[in-house]
Amino acid sequence: MSDINVDVLIIGAGPSGCVAAAYLHSQGIRVKVLEKSKFPRFVIGESLLPRCMDHFEEVGLLDCLKAQGFEVKSGARFLRDDIVCNFDFSKKHTDGWNWTWQVPRADFDNTLVQEIIKKGVDVAFEHEVTDVVIADDGTSKTSVKTKDGDTYFVNANFIIDSSGYGRVLPRLLGLDKPSQIPEHSSIFGHVKDVRRPEGEEGTIITFDVLDKDTWLWVIPFSNGNTSIGFVGKHEFIESESGTTAQRLNALLKHSKYYRDRFQDLDYLFEPITIKNYSKAVTKFYGKGFALTGNSAEFLDPVFSSGVTFATESALRASKLIAKELKGETVDWKEAYEGYIKKGVDVFATYVKEWYTGNLQTLFFHRPENPDVKRQICAVLAGYVWDETNPFVKKHNRAVKTMAHLINMEKEKSE
Ligand code: FAD
């Protein structure tokens, strides 16, 4: 096969790659998307945040998603023992979307990619990137292998690496570094939710907290199936024996709230385990490339921030590339890495404080403080760049200080 020349090569057709491709294509920039799998394909990451609706809307991908009838997510419920902490996205500090979806990603991602193809984006499925050479001026030569074993090269002025867990450029350029998040692992699967209760109880997304390190997600889909998954220390995830289906089923005994609903149901595919899933990189960009979505950084699933960061970073990077291709100078350090890191840092604090137990102290303290709740709710909706929110601006101290005050109050009353 002969070489292909494009302005921008995008590696991966997940939400990050699709948002980047939709934006660049709308600007008349020549884009090619290389995707190693055949779609629809499974990927985890099923609970979205309202903030990502802004991104899909801006690049013209919202209507195709609306037409799918995915389950609406208008908040999130956290349970611990008998205490319930309900966040309602209509009651949040920052203006913005009040709802989003909980989605089977195979269908969701396939809807996105089919829509960009309809818009005219060139997407090659089952074409895997195997090597990338970037010259000093930023132009690159990418080696591609097709499913049939053919190989060819793509010459590009810029690469967006949206390869998710494939982590193409971090691997090839040696950009990986240890994550700042404490290590956790996960085991998850999908069931036909045949004992789903009527009404909101059947469809609400829930995080059932077993202890400081361990929790179960329950994400019901509009197709009648539900995603369930445990997160915990690796020893907990590995504590049962047998196949992954047997292990996930056995772990359900720890959830007083959900074991009757989900125990002994058949899984729709063999459940999957991911060990120590958090990832980080030494830099988010370089001459001629940008890392977006999971190929850059992945924190933790507890606040469902993965897809939103994937689309936020994709849109940001593609806008900067469009400027650069028009001859404008771009300060990537500040305009890209600095901006994305600001949001990542807010979520990183919340994830860390979740596992220290401080955030759980806030969530499950009674009576609730409505002002604090609205501010935290805006963070959980993904609005982590709004510095009018003290729980964004002072994220390093706000959670810790509040938890400390609650604990002191508790000690005094004991
Ligand atoms: P992906 O969606 O992973 O897409 C990357 C694409 O690149 C894939 O299609 C892949 O086939 C392709 N690719 C890889 N290598 C190559 C190659 N060499 N050549 C060509 N193509 C390639 N996020 C949430 O928002 N909500 C959640 O509830 C949530 N839950 C999670 C639970 C767990 C246990 C984990 C580990 C993660 C969770 N996430 C969640 C994170 C979420 O999975 C990711 O953040 C999200 O999928 C990132 O999207 P992306 O577009 O960056 O990558």
Boltz pocket constraint, residues with backbone or C-beta under 6 A from the ligand:
constraints:
  - pocket:
      binder: B
      contacts: [[A, 11], [A, 12], [A, 13], [A, 14], [A, 15], [A, 16], [A, 17], [A, 34], [A, 35], [A, 36], [A, 37], [A, 43], [A, 44], [A, 45], [A, 46], [A, 47], [A, 48], [A, 49], [A, 127], [A, 128], [A, 129], [A, 130], [A, 162], [A, 163], [A, 164], [A, 165], [A, 166], [A, 167], [A, 168], [A, 186], [A, 274], [A, 277], [A, 292], [A, 293], [A, 294], [A, 295], [A, 298], [A, 300], [A, 301], [A, 304], [A, 305], [A, 306], [A, 307], [A, 308], [A, 310]]
      max_distance: 6.0
